[in-house]
Amino acid sequence: MCEERIKNLESIGFNWVSVYASKQRNSWDEMFEELKLFKSKHGHADVSTKDADNSKLGRWVSSQRKLYRHYKAGNKQKSKGMCEER
């Protein structure tokens, strides 16, 4: 894409990050903060999916581990954007 087209899109307030991607990133950040709180309280980050008080966090942790396994296996499509920083 040429600079002129980029400037034209930006001149009308075009957002380069979709609302969905932005919400997904915010959601990831919120869950990460929740995991940090859990770890500071319990001394570990092994959240069980069966923990009634933390079931959502447990599912998120389980999902992160699954995405990481796909990422390490080279399956970028199933890793849903897992990046080196994670």
N, C-alpha and C positions, 0 to 999 in steps of 0.2 A: 504494500500500500504506500502510495506516495505521501509526502509531507502535506501537500495541499489538501488531500482528502482527510488526513488525520486532523488538520486544523479546522476544516469544515465541520467535521463531526463534533469535535470538542467545542466549537463555537455555539452549538445548540445544546450543550450540556450532556453530550453522549457519555455514558458510563462504560468504561472499558471492562469492568468486572460486572458480570450479571448479578442481579439481585439474588438469585438462587445461590450462586457461588459465594457471595458475600454472607448470606445467612448461614450457609454451611460452614464457612470459616469461623463465624462468630459462635456457632454452636460447638465447633471443635474446641475453640478457646475456652468457652464456658465449662465444658466437660473436663478439660485439662485442669482448670482452676479447681473444680470440684475434686478431682483426683489428688491434687496437691493438698487440699484440706483433709481429705481422707487419710493420706499418708502421714500428715503431721499429727493427726489424732491417733492413728492405729500403728504407726511405725512401719507400714508396708503398703504396697500398692496392689496387693492380690485381692481384688474386690470380687466376691462371689456373685454370680448371677442369681443365686438363691437367697441372698441377703435381702430380706423384706424391706429394710430401711434404705438400701442402696441398689435396688434392682436395676434401675436405669443406668447408673454408673457402672455396675457390673457388666451389663450388656455392652456398654460402650468400650470398656476395657477389653472384653472378649473380642469385639469387632476390631479394635486396634491391633490385637495380636494376630488375628486372622489376616488382616490387610498386610501386616509386616511379613508374615510367612509367604504370602503371594509375591510380595515385593522382592524378598530375598531369593525366591525361586525363579525370578526373572519374568513373572507374569504381571506385566505392567497394567494390562487391561483390568485384571481383577483386583489390583492394588488400589484402585480409585484415587490416583493422585498422591499416593504415599511418596514422600520425598526424603532426600538424604537427611534433612534436619530432624525428622521424626525418628 
